[in-house]
Amino acid sequence: VDSIHAMIAPLRGLFPDRKLNPQTIRMSVICNWLNEKNISLEKVQELAGHKWPGTTEKYIKVNSSHQREMINRYFPSL
């Protein structure tokens, strides 16, 4: 763990407004897989080593503009 922190330490100056540590990097990668790369929940769960799907689901971010677009498309009277 110390060697991982040592690798990250020099990068902290590049991101002064962010808390940069192994956990935040892991969380960012999982969020990216789910929300940007659209990798399936099951595959991300496996890659992240999560035992339960609910643990992985916590990383899904709801895109409200996309939600509104879908509602308007399929339920225009709402």
QUIHU-V703188 format. One record per run of one state. SS is the DSSP state (H for helix, E for strand, C for the rest). FROM is the first residue (numbers start at 0). TO is the last residue. If there is no record, write none. Layout:
{{SS/FROM/TO} {SS/FROM/TO}}
//
This chain:
{{C/0/0} {H/1/8} {C/9/10} {H/11/14} {C/15/20} {H/21/34} {C/35/39} {H/40/47} {C/48/51} {H/52/56} {C/57/62} {H/63/73} {C/74/77}}
//
